[in-house]
Amino acid sequence: MLELFDLVDVGAVVEITYQPVMLARYGDGTVFLEVHPDPYRLSGRPEAQVRDLLRTVGLEHLAGSPAVRQAIQERAGRAVLISP
C-alpha cells in the first residue's frame, strides 16, 4: 500500500482487486496471461485457475503451451503473451 500511495493523486478513486490469475484477449487474437503470487492461498492451484479460465473463453488448447507453463511457474505478476 505504501508504494501505491505515492503513485496516485489525493482523492483519486482506486480499486484493489484480489485476482491472482488474469487473462486479456484482444480483437486481433492476441492473448495475455498474468499469474501473480497468491499470498492468501484462497484461489487454489494456479494451474487449475489458468486451465479453467482458458476453458471459459474457449482457449483450452493454450493450457499446455510453454508460455503458459512459464507464466505459472514464475508467477511474476506481469502480462505474458501466450497466443501464437
N, C-alpha and C positions, 0 to 999 in steps of 0.2 A: 504494500500500500504506500509505503514511503516513496518508492520510485515513481509510482503513478501520480502522487500528489504534485510533483514538480512539472509534470507533463500536461496538466490541464489548467485551464483558467478558472478562477474563482467563480462559482455559480454555474459552471458547465454541467450538463447532465451526462452522467456516465452510467454504463450498465456493465456489471461484472457477471460473467456467465461461467458456471461450472460445467464445462463441456470438454472433457479430455480428448475426444475424437471429433474432428470436424471435417467436412467434405465440401468442396466448392466445385460446381460443374458449370462450365460456361457454354454459351450457344455454339461456339466454334468447335466443341468437342473436347477441349482441354479440361482435365480433372486434377484438382489438387487435394491432397490429404494432409491434415495436421494431426499429429499424435503428441499429446502433452503428457508429462508425468501426472500421475493421479495420486496426490499426497494423501487423500482421504480414503482411497481404495473403495469408493462407493459404486463405481461404474462397472466393475467386473474386469475380466481379462481384456486387454486392448485388442488382441487377435479376434475375439468374438465380437467386440464392438465394431471393428472395422468390417469384418465379414457381414454382419447384419446391416450395417449402413450401406455397404456396396450392394447388397442384395435388394435393399429397399428401393434403390434408384436404378436397378437393372444393370449393374456393373459388376456382378459377382465374378465374372471372368478375370477381373483385375486382381482379385484377392491374393493370388499366389505370385504375383509379379515381384521381381527383385526390388523395385522401388517401394512397393507396399511393405514388403518384409523389412527393408531397411528403415523405413519410417517408424514402424512398430518397434523395432529393436532399439533405435536411437532415442525415440520419444523426445525429440529436440524442440517441439513446440513451434515449428516453422512449417510453412506450406511447402509441400514437396509435389512436384509434377509426377503424376502416376499414369497419365494417359500416354499412349504411344505417340 
